[in-house]
Structures are given as C-alpha cells and as structure tokens.
Amino acid sequence: MARKAIGTTITEHLLKQQRSHPQATGSLTHLLSELIVAAKVISREVNKAGLVDILGATGDVNIQGEQVQKLDIFAHRIITERMQHVGQLCCIASEEYADLIDIPPNFPKGDYILLMDPLDGSSNIDVNVSIGTIFSILKRQSSGSNVDYQLSDALQPGYRQVAAGYFVYGSSTILVYTTGTGVHGFTLIPSVGEFLLSHEDIKIPERGNIYSVNESNYAYWDNNTRDLVNYFKTMDAETKRPYTSRYVGSLVADFHRNLLKGGIFMYPADTKDPKKPKGKLRLMVEANPMAMIVEQAGGYASDGHGPVLEVEPQSLHQRTPLFIGSKQDVLLAESFISGNRR
C-alpha cells in the first residue's frame, strides 16, 4: 500500500478520476460528492452517541428480521433525503427498506442506482465499536424514461458496479472507494470538514495471517467449514500457522483491518436460522461492494464456490456466504468449502 502526503481532497481526487475518463460527464462525481456530505452528517451524529438520545432500538424490526436501531433510521433517512434530489438517480435500494425507493416526481432523475447499508454493524453502537456505511452504484440497463426503471436494473451482478465504497465511523472517519481504477482511502479532518487522501492505491497483501469469523456458529457449520477454521487454528511453522483470530462483529471494521493488513473475513452458510440457509450477509448491499473493493486492491471474494461478483442476483435482499480478503487465503478457503481440498 502506497501512502501519499496528506493534502489531496476527495473532491480533487474525484475530479482527477473524472478527467482520466474522456467520456465521463461528471454525473458520478456529483453523486459521490453528495453521498460524502450525507456521511459527514452521520459521522457527526455517531460522535454524539451517549450525549443525545440516539442510542438503542426503536422497537421495530426491519425487512431483515433485525431490531432497528435509532441510528439505523437516522442514517437511512439522511442518505435517502440527500440523494433523492441530486438528479443522478432513478431509484435507491436500502437494507432498511423492503422495496426500491422512488425518486419523488418533482425531483430530477438520472440513470444511476444507489444500493446501501446505511449503518452496518449497528448492534455495536451502544458499545462504541466502529460501524459504517456501505454503498454500491449501478447504472440502469433498461431503456425508456428515467421514471420507468425495472427491478432488474437493481438486480445486476456485482461485476457491473460502476463504483463501490464504505465509510468507517471509528477513532477517525474514513472513506474507502473505487470506481474501477484502484482503491483509495480518505480520512475526515473534523477541523476543516474535509476528507483528505491518506491511503493511495491500497493493495491488500497476497496472503495474510488473520482470520475473522464468528466462531460461536461453529456448531451450525458443515464439516468443510469446520475443517477450514481448524486449519487456520492448527500449528504449522512451514505454513506460518496458526493464524491470529480477530473478529469485531462489524463487517466494515473487520474488512477494513484485513484490507490494510491482510487476512480473510468469513461469514459461511449455517443452519442456525432456517430462514437464512445461506448465512447472514446481503449480496447486493454488503458482499458485492466489498468484493469490488477487494478485487480492485488485488484480493478476492468468493461465496465458497466461485466469485461473488459473478453471482446473478434473484432478489433485492438476497443473502450469500462470503469469504473475502487476501487472494491466497480466499482461494484456500474456497478449496475447503467446495470440497476440493486434498
């Protein structure tokens, strides 16, 4: 991973990326710029946690069957309201909402689709663990007016994403994003209210020594998954094992650490909840954007049998197993899960 002297703003970087594409119109740059403004507002509210009444559950259950946190609703509302007026979107998809969200009739529209997890890791809000916002941007494929988008426009495989990224709200607020030409990280400087380039052209190590998985689900995994985790825990000097176990329980936090240091994050399929036979993570708003980022950084993302980015989605809230991180670690995991390990 190369580091560059802090000074380049996210706006300058987006414009530079735009100039490198002769056919670019600036629409994507405008869209990302507005999303960044929304993230600044969320970051400000997260930093108030414990001082104002934004902690705890609302008492409602979302489309995922999960308890809705007050900050979940706040983040969803801020991003949705901010992005509906930018003029670059034909619709929005959110983890917190069952269906596609329309752009109001009196607002201008465009050809992009924003898919998002407004506040990933929200169950950790009350204990001050890093949380984040994950986003994916697709371009509409159907013809017709911008009002006449189809569900299929949102149900595109991950390799068709035009941009993806995440914000981490932790000891500092960090944006990591890609538009298909490398991965870059920016840190929010609160005193000036600006994201400045802090991690240029991020490259994940080819192999790491960290595995991140919720081992409390061990009893619900199949034998191949258990064998994989046992492999990571077994001592063997030649292969530099055992690996170190690191699991926060917030996808953005676990992924961000492994992206910088190397390693593998895993959320396998399990039998814990019969309603979720493929595991917990959402393909469209979690797995796909993270897969685009990691592959642009030289890593790999698999569902255990092949590339996540090639999965053809069937529903907006589809779930998937996920093995993501350093390429050699994920290929190893894939060999165990698919039963090809000798």
C-alpha positions in Angstrom: 0.0 0.0 0.0 1.4 3.3 -1.0 1.0 6.4 1.2 0.9 9.9 0.0 1.5 13.2 1.8 -1.9 14.4 3.1 -3.3 17.2 1.1 -5.4 16.0 -1.8 -9.1 16.4 -1.1 -11.7 13.9 -2.1 -13.2 16.5 -4.4 -9.9 17.0 -6.2 -9.4 13.2 -6.4 -12.8 12.6 -7.9 -12.3 15.3 -10.5 -8.9 13.8 -11.4 -10.6 10.4 -11.8 -13.2 12.0 -14.0 -10.7 13.7 -16.2 -9.0 10.3 -16.8 -12.2 9.1 -18.5 -12.8 11.1 -21.7 -16.4 10.0 -21.8 -17.2 11.0 -18.2 -20.0 13.6 -17.8 -19.4 14.4 -14.1 -22.7 12.7 -13.0 -20.9 10.0 -11.0 -18.6 12.6 -9.4 -21.7 14.7 -8.4 -23.4 11.6 -7.0 -20.4 10.6 -4.9 -19.9 14.1 -3.7 -23.4 14.3 -2.3 -23.1 10.9 -0.7 -20.0 12.2 1.1 -22.0 15.1 2.5 -24.5 12.7 3.9 -21.8 10.6 5.5 -20.4 13.7 7.2 -23.7 14.3 8.9 -23.9 10.7 10.0 -20.4 10.9 11.4 -21.3 13.9 13.4 -24.3 12.1 14.9 -22.3 9.0 15.7 -19.8 11.1 17.5 -22.6 12.4 19.8 -23.6 8.8 20.9 -24.1 8.8 24.6 -24.7 12.6 24.7 -28.1 12.7 23.0 -30.9 10.3 22.6 -29.8 8.4 19.6 -28.7 5.1 21.2 -30.8 2.0 21.5 -33.5 0.2 19.5 -36.7 1.8 18.2 -38.7 -1.3 19.0 -39.3 -2.0 15.3 -38.0 -4.9 13.2 -36.7 -4.3 9.6 -37.1 -6.3 6.4 -34.1 -8.4 7.5 -35.9 -9.5 10.7 -33.4 -7.5 12.8 -34.0 -5.0 15.6 -33.9 -1.4 14.2 -31.6 0.9 16.0 -32.3 4.7 16.2 -29.1 5.5 14.3 -30.2 3.0 11.6 -33.2 5.1 10.9 -31.3 8.3 11.1 -28.6 7.1 8.6 -31.2 5.7 6.2 -33.2 9.0 6.3 -30.2 11.3 5.9 -28.8 9.4 2.9 -32.2 8.9 1.2 -33.3 12.5 1.6 -29.9 13.8 0.5 -29.6 11.6 -2.5 -33.2 11.9 -3.8 -32.6 15.4 -5.0 -29.2 15.1 -6.7 -30.7 14.4 -10.1 -28.4 11.4 -10.9 -30.5 8.6 -9.5 -33.6 6.7 -10.8 -34.1 4.8 -7.6 -32.4 3.8 -4.3 -32.2 0.4 -2.5 -31.6 0.2 1.2 -31.1 -2.6 3.6 -33.7 -1.0 5.8 -36.5 -0.9 3.2 -38.2 -3.8 1.5 -38.6 -2.3 -1.9 -36.9 0.1 -4.3 -37.3 3.7 -3.2 -38.6 6.0 -5.9 -37.3 9.5 -6.6 -40.1 12.0 -5.9 -42.0 13.1 -9.1 -40.9 16.7 -8.7 -37.2 15.9 -8.5 -34.8 15.4 -11.5 -33.7 11.9 -12.3 -30.8 10.1 -13.8 -29.6 6.7 -14.8 -27.7 5.6 -11.6 -29.0 3.3 -8.8 -27.7 3.6 -5.3 -27.7 0.5 -3.1 -26.7 0.9 0.5 -26.4 -0.5 4.0 -26.9 2.9 5.8 -25.3 1.8 9.1 -23.5 -1.6 9.1 -22.7 -3.0 12.5 -25.4 -1.0 14.2 -25.7 -3.6 17.0 -22.3 -2.4 18.2 -23.4 1.3 18.5 -24.1 1.1 22.2 -20.5 -0.2 23.0 -18.6 2.3 20.8 -17.3 -0.2 18.3 -16.6 1.1 14.8 -19.6 1.0 12.5 -20.0 2.2 8.9 -22.0 2.9 5.7 -21.5 0.6 2.7 -22.6 1.7 -0.8 -22.8 0.3 -4.3 -23.6 2.2 -7.5 -25.0 0.6 -10.7 -26.1 2.1 -14.0 -29.6 1.4 -15.3 -29.7 -1.1 -18.2 -33.3 -0.8 -19.3 -34.5 1.6 -21.9 -37.3 4.2 -21.6 -37.7 7.2 -19.4 -36.0 7.5 -16.1 -39.3 7.0 -14.4 -39.7 3.6 -15.9 -36.9 1.7 -14.3 -37.2 -2.0 -13.7 -36.4 -4.2 -10.7 -33.9 -5.9 -12.9 -32.0 -2.7 -13.1 -31.1 -3.1 -9.4 -30.6 -6.9 -9.7 -27.3 -6.8 -11.6 -24.3 -8.9 -10.8 -21.5 -7.3 -8.9 -19.1 -7.1 -11.9 -21.4 -4.4 -13.3 -20.9 -2.0 -10.4 -19.5 1.3 -11.6 -18.5 2.4 -8.1 -18.4 1.0 -4.5 -17.1 2.0 -1.1 -17.7 2.4 2.6 -17.3 4.9 5.4 -15.9 3.7 8.7 -17.0 5.7 11.8 -14.4 5.0 14.4 -11.5 6.7 16.1 -11.5 8.6 12.8 -13.9 8.7 9.9 -12.5 7.1 6.8 -13.8 6.7 3.3 -12.6 3.9 1.1 -13.8 3.8 -2.5 -13.2 2.6 -6.0 -14.6 3.5 -9.5 -12.8 0.5 -11.1 -9.3 2.2 -11.2 -7.8 1.2 -7.9 -8.8 1.7 -4.3 -8.2 4.9 -2.3 -8.7 5.9 1.3 -9.5 9.3 2.7 -9.6 10.5 6.3 -12.1 13.2 7.5 -10.3 16.1 9.2 -13.0 17.4 11.5 -11.5 20.9 11.9 -11.9 21.6 8.2 -14.7 19.3 7.5 -12.9 17.7 4.5 -11.8 14.2 3.5 -8.1 14.2 2.7 -6.2 11.5 0.9 -4.5 9.2 3.4 -4.2 5.8 1.7 -3.5 6.0 -2.1 -3.7 2.9 -4.3 -4.4 0.4 -1.5 -3.1 -3.1 -2.2 -4.1 -6.0 0.1 -1.2 -8.5 0.9 -1.4 -11.6 -1.3 -1.6 -13.7 1.9 -2.3 -12.7 5.5 -2.2 -14.3 8.9 -5.6 -13.1 10.3 -8.9 -14.9 10.1 -12.2 -13.2 11.0 -15.2 -15.3 11.7 -18.0 -15.6 14.3 -16.9 -18.9 15.9 -20.0 -19.1 18.1 -21.7 -20.5 14.9 -19.2 -23.4 14.8 -21.9 -26.0 15.7 -24.1 -24.8 12.8 -21.4 -25.1 10.1 -20.9 -28.0 7.7 -17.8 -30.2 8.1 -15.9 -28.4 5.3 -16.3 -25.1 7.0 -15.2 -26.6 10.4 -12.2 -28.1 8.7 -11.2 -24.7 7.2 -11.4 -23.0 10.6 -9.5 -25.8 12.3 -6.8 -25.5 9.6 -6.3 -21.8 10.4 -6.0 -22.7 14.1 -3.6 -25.6 13.7 0.1 -25.0 14.5 2.4 -25.5 11.5 5.6 -23.4 11.2 6.1 -24.1 7.5 2.7 -22.5 6.6 3.0 -19.8 9.3 0.1 -21.1 11.3 -1.8 -20.7 13.4 -3.5 -17.6 12.1 -4.5 -14.9 14.5 -8.2 -14.6 15.2 -9.7 -11.1 15.0 -13.5 -10.6 14.9 -15.2 -7.3 15.8 -18.7 -8.2 14.5 -18.9 -5.2 12.3 -18.2 -6.0 8.6 -16.7 -2.6 7.8 -14.4 -2.8 10.7 -13.2 -6.3 10.1 -12.9 -5.8 6.4 -11.0 -2.5 6.7 -8.4 -4.1 9.0 -7.9 -7.0 6.7 -7.7 -4.8 3.6 -4.8 -2.9 5.1 -3.1 -5.8 6.9 -4.0 -8.9 5.0 -6.2 -11.8 6.0 -9.6 -13.3 5.4 -13.1 -12.4 6.6 -15.7 -15.2 6.6 -19.4 -15.5 7.1 -20.2 -19.0 5.9 -23.6 -20.6 5.4 -25.0 -22.1 8.5 -28.1 -23.9 9.9 -28.7 -21.6 12.8 -31.7 -19.9 11.3 -33.7 -22.0 8.8 -34.9 -18.7 7.2 -31.3 -17.8 6.3 -29.7 -21.0 4.9 -27.1 -19.1 3.0 -25.9 -17.1 6.0 -26.5 -13.5 7.2 -24.8 -11.1 4.7 -26.7 -9.4 2.0 -25.4 -9.9 -1.6 -26.4 -6.5 -3.0 -25.5 -4.1 -0.2 -22.7 -5.8 1.6 -21.0 -8.6 -0.4 -20.9 -7.0 -3.8 -19.5 -3.6 -2.9 -16.8 -5.2 -0.7 -16.0 -7.7 -3.4 -15.4 -4.9 -5.9 -13.2 -3.1 -3.5 -11.1 -6.1 -2.5 -10.6 -7.2 -6.1 -9.5 -3.7 -7.2 -7.0 -4.0 -4.3 -5.6 -7.3 -5.6 -7.7 -9.6 -3.3 -10.6 -12.0 -4.0 -14.2 -12.5 -2.8 -15.9 -15.9 -3.0 -19.2 -17.4 -1.9 -17.2 -20.6 -1.3 -17.7 -22.0 -4.8 -16.8 -19.0 -7.1 -16.5 -15.3 -7.4 -19.1 -13.3 -5.6 -19.1 -10.7 -8.4 -20.4 -13.2 -10.9 -23.5 -14.3 -8.8 -26.7 -13.5 -10.6 -29.0 -11.9 -8.0 -32.6 -13.1 -7.8 -33.9 -10.8 -5.1 -33.1 -7.4 -3.6 -32.3 -8.7 -0.1 -30.7 -12.0 -1.2 -28.2 -13.4 1.2 -24.9 -15.1 0.5 -22.0 -16.9 2.2 -18.9 -14.7 2.0 -15.1 -15.4 2.0 -13.2 -12.2 1.3 -9.7 -10.8 1.7 -6.1 -11.8 0.7 -6.3 -13.8 -2.6 -4.3 -16.8 -1.4 -6.3 -17.1 1.8 -9.7 -16.9 0.0 -8.6 -19.4 -2.7 -7.6 -21.8 0.1 -11.0 -21.3 1.8 -12.7 -21.9 -1.5 -10.9 -25.2 -1.9 -12.1 -26.4 1.6 -15.7 -25.2 1.1 -16.1 -26.6 -2.4 -14.7 -30.0 -1.2 -11.7 -29.9 -3.5 -9.1 -29.8 -0.7 -6.9 -32.8 -0.9 
